[in-house]
Amino acid sequence: MAKLYFYYSAMNAGKSSTLIQSSYNYRERGMNTLILTPEIDILTGGHSVSSRIGLTAEAQSFSHVENLFELIRGSHEDTPLHCILVDEAQFLTRKQVQQLGDVADLLDLPVMAYGLRTDFQGTLFEGSQYLLAWSDALVEIKTICHCGRKATMVLRMDGEGNIVRDGNQIKIGGNDLYMSVCRRHFKEGLPTRRQGELPFGD
């Protein structure tokens, strides 16, 4: 039976690279994949998934009101699919996570969703909350804080590099706005190493 997988991490852990590699592995073996990405991800224009190391793959965008089960079923009827991959899965709604579960259960297609676990305030995104609750398998993709410990949290910064603790949950940006850190440096609001500080030395 097919499963719903949630691959989660802090930012810059290689989620998109892993997604693209997974799709490539299927296609290399003559299998078809469908990559989905939310319209809200304006960094890619909604028609591709791109990684920080330069990998890119074609994707189909969807809105927050789209029925993903019907979208995938229609694509599957046109061209038989073997795997569904979802980028930026934290932006899914509760209903869409349920629909992805239906894809695995009723269409017998594996669904691999990749996304952030928490936002810049340490709060679960809606999509991540229900993926953590309803997925058959949870896989952590790890990255590190500037101190060398595992990064599990995300800090948001303004244009001057100051830490931002309040504001809308969703603000699309990259390394200019966000930095992945460990829990301690999230609480301290420290996005970079102090001058003269050695890794693991704090």
GUFILUM-533529 format. One record per residue: residue number from 1; x, y, z of N, C-alpha, C in turn. Coordinates in Angstrom, 3 decimals. Example, Ala and Ser with C-alpha at 12.3 -4.5 7.8 and 13.67 -1.06 7.14 Angstrom:
% GUFILUM-533529
n, nu, nv, nw, cau, cav, caw, cu, cv, cw
1, 13.190, -5.690, 7.800, 12.300, -4.500, 7.800, 13.200, -3.300, 7.800
2, 12.850, -2.250, 7.080, 13.670, -1.060, 7.140, 12.900, 0.030, 7.870
% end
This chain:
% GUFILUM-533529
n, nu, nv, nw, cau, cav, caw, cu, cv, cw
1, 0.841, -1.192, 0.000, 0.000, 0.000, 0.000, 0.880, 1.246, 0.000
2, 0.483, 2.232, -0.788, 1.251, 3.478, -0.877, 1.163, 4.263, 0.432
3, 2.151, 5.122, 0.664, 2.223, 5.893, 1.905, 2.331, 7.384, 1.629
4, 1.950, 8.163, 2.646, 2.166, 9.602, 2.660, 3.390, 9.872, 3.532
5, 4.408, 10.482, 2.940, 5.659, 10.778, 3.635, 5.776, 12.284, 3.873
6, 6.314, 12.658, 5.014, 6.619, 14.067, 5.268, 8.109, 14.194, 5.581
7, 8.816, 14.867, 4.678, 10.228, 15.177, 4.864, 10.308, 16.618, 5.359
8, 10.757, 16.813, 6.591, 10.718, 18.144, 7.188, 12.097, 18.570, 7.675
9, 12.274, 19.884, 7.788, 13.553, 20.401, 8.279, 13.425, 21.893, 8.539
10, 14.527, 22.488, 8.995, 14.659, 23.937, 8.999, 15.043, 24.360, 7.577
11, 15.216, 25.660, 7.363, 15.567, 26.134, 6.024, 16.985, 25.719, 5.640
12, 17.212, 25.636, 4.340, 18.544, 25.384, 3.777, 19.115, 24.019, 4.165
13, 18.219, 23.042, 4.311, 18.683, 21.688, 4.628, 18.755, 20.803, 3.388
14, 18.318, 21.335, 2.238, 18.376, 20.550, 1.015, 17.089, 19.831, 0.674
15, 15.951, 20.354, 1.148, 14.664, 19.696, 0.857, 14.388, 19.639, -0.649
16, 14.556, 20.780, -1.317, 14.256, 20.810, -2.758, 15.224, 19.944, -3.547
17, 16.493, 19.929, -3.143, 17.472, 19.062, -3.807, 17.079, 17.595, -3.665
18, 16.638, 17.224, -2.468, 16.222, 15.851, -2.218, 14.992, 15.499, -3.034
19, 14.044, 16.421, -3.114, 12.837, 16.203, -3.914, 13.193, 15.984, -5.383
20, 14.029, 16.866, -5.922, 14.405, 16.767, -7.334, 15.144, 15.461, -7.598
21, 16.019, 15.066, -6.691, 16.751, 13.810, -6.847, 15.803, 12.615, -6.804
22, 14.812, 12.661, -5.922, 13.839, 11.573, -5.839, 13.059, 11.444, -7.141
23, 12.620, 12.589, -7.689, 11.898, 12.575, -8.956, 12.786, 12.019, -10.069
24, 14.035, 12.435, -10.087, 14.975, 11.958, -11.102, 15.147, 10.441, -11.017
25, 15.230, 9.918, -9.796, 15.402, 8.474, -9.620, 14.237, 7.699, -10.223
26, 13.012, 8.194, -10.007, 11.841, 7.549, -10.600, 11.903, 7.612, -12.126
27, 12.169, 8.802, -12.642, 12.152, 9.004, -14.093, 13.271, 8.221, -14.789
28, 14.388, 8.068, -14.095, 15.496, 7.310, -14.661, 15.100, 5.858, -14.900
29, 14.125, 5.407, -14.140, 13.652, 4.028, -14.267, 12.374, 3.930, -15.105
30, 12.089, 4.992, -15.858, 10.945, 4.974, -16.759, 9.612, 5.221, -16.091
31, 9.617, 5.750, -14.867, 8.372, 6.017, -14.143, 8.061, 7.516, -14.193
32, 6.770, 7.833, -14.119, 6.331, 9.222, -14.192, 6.080, 9.804, -12.806
33, 6.501, 11.036, -12.634, 6.253, 11.734, -11.379, 5.504, 13.029, -11.668
34, 4.823, 13.520, -10.644, 4.185, 14.830, -10.707, 4.700, 15.641, -9.528
35, 5.344, 16.772, -9.825, 5.838, 17.673, -8.786, 4.860, 18.825, -8.650
36, 4.407, 19.064, -7.439, 3.471, 20.144, -7.155, 4.142, 21.193, -6.274
37, 3.822, 22.456, -6.531, 4.362, 23.544, -5.719, 3.281, 24.601, -5.526
38, 3.151, 25.167, -4.338, 2.085, 26.147, -4.093, 2.323, 27.456, -4.832
39, 1.231, 28.070, -5.272, 1.327, 29.350, -5.972, 1.999, 30.417, -5.118
40, 1.892, 30.289, -3.817, 2.428, 31.299, -2.915, 3.942, 31.400, -2.990
41, 4.598, 30.355, -3.483, 6.055, 30.344, -3.578, 6.499, 31.147, -4.803
42, 6.496, 32.470, -4.666, 6.790, 33.355, -5.789, 8.259, 33.343, -6.177
43, 9.113, 32.759, -5.352, 10.541, 32.732, -5.675, 10.812, 31.932, -6.944
44, 9.977, 30.930, -7.214, 10.193, 30.102, -8.392, 9.190, 30.401, -9.505
45, 8.267, 31.298, -9.242, 7.265, 31.605, -10.246, 6.163, 30.564, -10.333
46, 6.222, 29.545, -9.505, 5.153, 28.556, -9.443, 5.202, 27.469, -10.497
47, 6.171, 27.480, -11.414, 6.208, 26.491, -12.492, 7.453, 25.616, -12.438
48, 8.218, 25.738, -11.385, 9.407, 24.900, -11.228, 9.797, 24.840, -9.757
49, 10.602, 23.848, -9.454, 11.223, 23.731, -8.128, 12.714, 23.902, -8.333
50, 13.326, 24.770, -7.545, 14.759, 25.031, -7.673, 15.443, 24.859, -6.331
51, 16.680, 24.365, -6.366, 17.456, 24.195, -5.144, 18.581, 25.227, -5.090
52, 19.144, 25.391, -3.913, 20.240, 26.348, -3.736, 21.493, 25.935, -4.501
53, 21.617, 24.647, -4.830, 22.825, 24.196, -5.532, 22.619, 24.153, -7.049
54, 21.494, 24.707, -7.510, 21.313, 24.881, -8.942, 20.475, 23.843, -9.663
55, 19.898, 22.895, -8.942, 19.029, 21.902, -9.578, 17.639, 22.490, -9.796
56, 17.027, 22.154, -10.911, 15.687, 22.660, -11.224, 14.858, 21.546, -11.851
57, 13.567, 21.546, -11.534, 12.651, 20.569, -12.135, 11.316, 21.251, -12.397
58, 10.675, 20.843, -13.470, 9.373, 21.400, -13.825, 8.336, 20.985, -12.784
59, 7.436, 21.909, -12.458, 6.416, 21.625, -11.452, 5.086, 22.228, -11.876
60, 4.022, 21.731, -11.285, 2.684, 22.287, -11.501, 2.264, 23.020, -10.234
61, 1.827, 24.254, -10.381, 1.434, 25.047, -9.220, -0.017, 24.767, -8.839
62, -0.334, 25.033, -7.581, -1.708, 24.873, -7.107, -2.029, 25.982, -6.121
63, -3.301, 26.318, -6.017, -3.738, 27.357, -5.087, -4.140, 26.721, -3.759
64, -4.388, 27.576, -2.756, -4.742, 27.047, -1.435, -6.169, 26.496, -1.382
65, -6.951, 26.725, -2.453, -8.312, 26.179, -2.480, -8.434, 24.998, -3.440
66, -7.342, 24.640, -4.092, -7.384, 23.556, -5.079, -7.568, 22.200, -4.403
67, -8.383, 21.350, -5.036, -8.566, 19.983, -4.551, -7.437, 19.134, -5.139
68, -6.466, 18.793, -4.314, -5.288, 18.090, -4.821, -5.601, 16.656, -5.222
69, -6.592, 16.060, -4.579, -6.966, 14.702, -4.981, -7.488, 14.702, -6.414
70, -8.363, 15.651, -6.731, -8.920, 15.717, -8.083, -7.854, 16.109, -9.097
71, -6.976, 17.027, -8.728, -5.888, 17.432, -9.625, -5.014, 16.231, -9.970
72, -4.622, 15.478, -8.949, -3.733, 14.335, -9.162, -4.454, 13.209, -9.898
73, -5.720, 12.973, -9.545, -6.469, 11.922, -10.235, -6.604, 12.232, -11.724
74, -6.854, 13.502, -12.056, -6.952, 13.879, -13.460, -5.653, 13.673, -14.202
75, -4.540, 14.061, -13.577, -3.229, 13.860, -14.200, -2.918, 12.377, -14.357
76, -3.309, 11.590, -13.365, -3.045, 10.146, -13.368, -3.839, 9.456, -14.477
77, -5.048, 9.942, -14.734, -5.869, 9.366, -15.807, -5.295, 9.709, -17.176
78, -4.703, 10.894, -17.295, -4.097, 11.299, -18.572, -2.808, 10.531, -18.844
79, -1.951, 10.481, -17.832, -0.672, 9.780, -17.926, -0.423, 9.070, -16.606
80, -0.377, 7.747, -16.590, -0.185, 7.020, -15.332, 1.034, 7.543, -14.552
81, 0.803, 7.837, -13.287, 1.851, 8.368, -12.414, 2.334, 7.284, -11.456
82, 3.551, 7.471, -10.981, 4.124, 6.506, -10.042, 4.514, 7.140, -8.705
83, 4.576, 8.465, -8.659, 4.899, 9.145, -7.408, 4.497, 10.611, -7.501
84, 3.993, 11.158, -6.388, 3.648, 12.575, -6.283, 4.627, 13.212, -5.305
85, 5.196, 14.346, -5.696, 6.135, 15.065, -4.835, 5.639, 16.492, -4.639
86, 5.599, 16.954, -3.395, 5.062, 18.272, -3.076, 6.142, 19.115, -2.412
87, 6.463, 20.243, -3.019, 7.444, 21.171, -2.461, 6.744, 22.201, -1.577
88, 7.474, 22.768, -0.624, 6.949, 23.803, 0.284, 5.621, 23.358, 0.897
89, 5.612, 22.140, 1.415, 4.381, 21.526, 1.908, 3.830, 22.196, 3.161
90, 4.618, 23.047, 3.813, 4.105, 23.770, 4.976, 2.938, 24.676, 4.608
91, 2.813, 25.037, 3.314, 1.758, 25.939, 2.880, 0.457, 25.216, 2.520
92, 0.433, 23.893, 2.658, -0.799, 23.146, 2.442, -1.838, 23.506, 3.503
93, -3.105, 23.357, 3.153, -4.161, 23.488, 4.145, -4.442, 22.123, 4.761
94, -5.169, 22.125, 5.856, -5.562, 20.860, 6.484, -6.298, 19.966, 5.477
95, -7.217, 20.564, 4.718, -7.997, 19.792, 3.749, -7.091, 19.197, 2.676
96, -6.092, 19.945, 2.238, -5.195, 19.438, 1.196, -4.318, 18.304, 1.713
97, -3.916, 18.362, 2.970, -3.165, 17.238, 3.541, -4.042, 15.988, 3.552
98, -5.310, 16.153, 3.914, -6.234, 15.024, 3.886, -6.371, 14.481, 2.467
99, -6.427, 15.379, 1.489, -6.538, 14.954, 0.089, -5.307, 14.171, -0.357
100, -4.132, 14.573, 0.105, -2.918, 13.823, -0.233, -2.947, 12.435, 0.406
101, -3.505, 12.351, 1.601, -3.689, 11.037, 2.218, -4.616, 10.162, 1.395
102, -5.659, 10.785, 0.831, -6.587, 10.044, -0.039, -5.887, 9.554, -1.302
103, -4.942, 10.344, -1.807, -4.177, 9.928, -2.986, -3.428, 8.629, -2.685
104, -2.794, 8.576, -1.526, -2.066, 7.361, -1.134, -3.026, 6.196, -0.893
105, -4.151, 6.477, -0.226, -5.064, 5.402, 0.180, -5.949, 4.905, -0.959
106, -6.452, 5.823, -1.782, -7.449, 5.457, -2.791, -6.860, 5.269, -4.184
107, -5.810, 6.029, -4.507, -5.167, 5.885, -5.813, -3.929, 5.000, -5.746
108, -3.525, 4.657, -4.527, -2.353, 3.813, -4.300, -1.090, 4.412, -4.917
109, -0.948, 5.758, -4.771, 0.235, 6.462, -5.252, 1.006, 7.019, -4.064
110, 2.298, 6.750, -3.973, 3.078, 7.339, -2.879, 3.144, 8.852, -3.026
111, 3.013, 9.547, -1.898, 3.091, 11.007, -1.871, 4.234, 11.401, -0.948
112, 5.165, 12.191, -1.482, 6.323, 12.641, -0.704, 6.244, 14.163, -0.593
113, 5.945, 14.642, 0.617, 5.790, 16.073, 0.862, 7.021, 16.599, 1.592
114, 7.535, 17.735, 1.137, 8.752, 18.328, 1.686, 8.437, 19.733, 2.188
115, 8.793, 20.022, 3.441, 8.489, 21.357, 3.942, 9.140, 21.676, 5.269
116, 8.948, 22.917, 5.685, 9.410, 23.373, 6.988, 8.474, 22.857, 8.071
117, 9.015, 22.655, 9.247, 8.173, 22.246, 10.361, 7.566, 23.466, 11.053
118, 8.410, 24.454, 11.398, 7.929, 25.617, 12.152, 8.302, 26.920, 11.467
119, 7.614, 27.985, 11.874, 7.871, 29.311, 11.329, 8.883, 30.067, 12.191
120, 9.055, 31.379, 11.932, 10.058, 32.187, 12.623, 9.706, 32.450, 14.082
121, 8.484, 32.100, 14.499, 8.079, 32.234, 15.898, 8.080, 30.890, 16.630
122, 8.529, 29.848, 15.925, 8.557, 28.519, 16.528, 7.204, 27.834, 16.541
123, 6.290, 28.299, 15.689, 4.941, 27.762, 15.612, 4.786, 26.885, 14.371
124, 4.060, 25.798, 14.510, 3.831, 24.916, 13.371, 3.022, 25.625, 12.285
125, 3.423, 25.413, 11.030, 2.580, 25.803, 9.909, 1.384, 24.858, 9.861
126, 0.281, 25.299, 9.248, -0.913, 24.439, 9.156, -0.601, 23.144, 8.415
127, 0.041, 23.262, 7.264, 0.357, 22.057, 6.509, 1.248, 21.104, 7.279
128, 2.251, 21.646, 7.939, 3.185, 20.817, 8.697, 2.492, 20.150, 9.887
129, 1.605, 20.880, 10.533, 0.887, 20.333, 11.683, 0.149, 19.051, 11.303
130, -0.563, 19.089, 10.187, -1.371, 17.927, 9.817, -0.555, 16.856, 9.109
131, 0.520, 17.239, 8.461, 1.422, 16.222, 7.921, 2.093, 15.456, 9.053
132, 2.495, 16.152, 10.106, 3.083, 15.473, 11.261, 2.073, 14.531, 11.909
133, 0.804, 14.933, 11.888, -0.233, 14.125, 12.536, -0.676, 12.939, 11.687
134, -0.730, 13.112, 10.366, -1.400, 12.131, 9.514, -0.478, 11.349, 8.585
135, 0.772, 11.708, 8.473, 1.659, 10.991, 7.552, 1.967, 9.586, 8.066
136, 2.210, 8.687, 7.125, 2.612, 7.323, 7.484, 4.069, 7.270, 7.921
137, 4.877, 8.180, 7.383, 6.305, 8.169, 7.696, 6.816, 9.604, 7.796
138, 7.607, 9.872, 8.835, 8.212, 11.187, 9.050, 9.717, 11.053, 8.903
139, 10.304, 11.925, 8.089, 11.743, 11.870, 7.838, 12.319, 13.267, 8.052
140, 13.270, 13.377, 8.971, 13.918, 14.673, 9.211, 15.125, 14.827, 8.290
141, 15.179, 15.946, 7.580, 16.354, 16.303, 6.785, 17.141, 17.319, 7.611
142, 18.368, 16.990, 7.931, 19.100, 17.778, 8.925, 20.003, 18.825, 8.292
143, 20.123, 19.935, 9.006, 21.121, 20.951, 8.686, 21.690, 21.451, 10.005
144, 22.691, 22.331, 9.941, 23.366, 22.730, 11.176, 23.276, 24.232, 11.414
145, 23.320, 24.580, 12.676, 23.412, 25.961, 13.143, 24.863, 26.436, 12.971
146, 25.068, 27.731, 13.071, 26.428, 28.268, 12.969, 27.332, 27.789, 14.091
147, 26.732, 27.273, 15.178, 27.543, 26.771, 16.291, 27.947, 25.308, 16.071
148, 27.385, 24.676, 15.051, 27.709, 23.287, 14.766, 26.669, 22.303, 15.247
149, 25.733, 22.749, 16.075, 24.652, 21.866, 16.522, 23.582, 21.761, 15.438
150, 22.695, 20.781, 15.616, 21.612, 20.619, 14.654, 20.692, 21.832, 14.690
151, 20.372, 22.369, 13.510, 19.448, 23.492, 13.413, 18.028, 22.961, 13.299
152, 17.158, 23.410, 14.192, 15.766, 22.974, 14.187, 14.794, 24.139, 14.093
153, 15.290, 25.375, 14.190, 14.447, 26.559, 14.231, 14.870, 27.542, 13.139
154, 14.022, 28.530, 12.902, 14.292, 29.527, 11.869, 14.120, 30.926, 12.449
155, 15.123, 31.780, 12.259, 15.039, 33.191, 12.639, 14.710, 34.023, 11.409
156, 13.864, 35.046, 11.603, 13.586, 36.002, 10.531, 14.311, 37.311, 10.840
157, 14.871, 37.910, 9.794, 15.613, 39.163, 9.955, 15.040, 40.233, 9.041
158, 15.247, 41.505, 9.455, 14.847, 42.605, 8.587, 16.015, 42.983, 7.673
159, 15.875, 44.071, 6.935, 16.900, 44.471, 5.983, 18.225, 44.839, 6.593
160, 18.221, 45.171, 7.896, 19.454, 45.536, 8.587, 20.050, 44.383, 9.385
161, 19.438, 43.217, 9.283, 19.945, 42.052, 10.009, 19.436, 41.928, 11.421
162, 18.449, 42.739, 11.800, 17.847, 42.647, 13.126, 16.815, 41.525, 13.170
163, 16.717, 40.847, 14.313, 15.776, 39.743, 14.456, 14.346, 40.269, 14.551
164, 13.447, 39.636, 13.798, 12.035, 39.998, 13.801, 11.262, 38.901, 14.518
165, 10.499, 39.291, 15.543, 9.746, 38.303, 16.324, 8.238, 38.365, 16.065
166, 7.775, 39.437, 15.438, 6.353, 39.602, 15.196, 6.100, 39.815, 13.709
167, 4.856, 39.564, 13.291, 4.482, 39.779, 11.897, 3.715, 38.600, 11.335
168, 3.366, 38.699, 10.053, 2.635, 37.626, 9.387, 3.471, 36.358, 9.341
169, 2.804, 35.224, 9.457, 3.527, 33.951, 9.445, 4.242, 33.738, 8.121
170, 3.598, 34.120, 7.030, 4.166, 33.857, 5.707, 4.780, 35.122, 5.133
171, 6.060, 35.058, 4.868, 6.792, 36.103, 4.158, 7.872, 35.394, 3.367
172, 7.690, 35.342, 2.053, 8.588, 34.572, 1.212, 9.946, 35.240, 1.130
173, 10.988, 34.463, 1.341, 12.345, 34.997, 1.253, 13.370, 33.895, 1.394
174, 14.620, 34.257, 1.202, 15.713, 33.299, 1.288, 16.670, 33.654, 2.407
175, 17.970, 33.501, 2.131, 18.979, 33.750, 3.151, 19.043, 35.210, 3.584
176, 18.453, 36.113, 2.787, 18.426, 37.519, 3.173, 17.442, 37.783, 4.298
177, 16.461, 36.879, 4.470, 15.429, 37.066, 5.490, 15.453, 36.013, 6.583
178, 15.986, 34.837, 6.292, 15.881, 33.733, 7.239, 17.224, 33.049, 7.479
179, 17.377, 32.540, 8.694, 18.574, 31.788, 9.058, 18.168, 30.628, 9.956
180, 18.654, 29.444, 9.644, 18.375, 28.267, 10.458, 19.368, 28.180, 11.606
181, 18.832, 27.949, 12.796, 19.671, 27.910, 14.004, 19.180, 26.799, 14.939
182, 19.983, 26.510, 15.951, 19.568, 25.567, 16.984, 18.580, 26.265, 17.933
183, 17.972, 25.486, 18.812, 16.980, 26.050, 19.733, 17.567, 27.130, 20.623
184, 18.786, 26.921, 21.121, 19.400, 27.910, 22.013, 19.589, 29.241, 21.309
185, 20.116, 29.215, 20.094, 20.368, 30.476, 19.399, 19.091, 31.079, 18.824
186, 18.054, 30.269, 18.677, 16.736, 30.814, 18.350, 16.237, 31.660, 19.524
187, 16.353, 31.111, 20.730, 15.894, 31.849, 21.912, 16.725, 33.103, 22.139
188, 18.031, 33.020, 21.862, 18.910, 34.172, 22.055, 18.816, 35.168, 20.899
189, 18.213, 34.756, 19.796, 18.131, 35.637, 18.633, 19.485, 35.895, 18.016
190, 20.282, 34.841, 17.882, 21.650, 34.978, 17.386, 21.780, 34.222, 16.057
191, 21.688, 34.939, 14.912, 21.718, 34.256, 13.613, 23.113, 33.900, 13.123
192, 24.149, 34.522, 13.699, 25.523, 34.236, 13.282, 26.404, 34.087, 14.510
193, 27.548, 33.505, 14.324, 28.482, 33.270, 15.412, 29.058, 34.589, 15.939
194, 29.228, 34.677, 17.247, 29.865, 35.848, 17.827, 31.321, 35.923, 17.391
195, 31.854, 37.130, 17.342, 33.244, 37.309, 16.922, 34.182, 36.551, 17.853
196, 35.035, 35.734, 17.277, 36.004, 34.968, 18.047, 35.471, 33.676, 18.612
197, 34.198, 33.415, 18.430, 33.593, 32.206, 18.985, 33.873, 31.000, 18.077
198, 34.237, 29.891, 18.677, 34.496, 28.662, 17.935, 33.257, 27.773, 17.917
199, 33.091, 26.950, 16.895, 31.964, 26.008, 16.872, 31.969, 25.140, 18.114
200, 30.786, 24.929, 18.676, 30.586, 24.129, 19.890, 31.243, 24.781, 21.104
201, 31.699, 26.016, 20.968, 32.430, 26.622, 22.077, 31.609, 27.486, 22.978
202, 30.269, 27.504, 22.767, 29.472, 28.377, 23.628, 28.784, 27.565, 24.714
% end
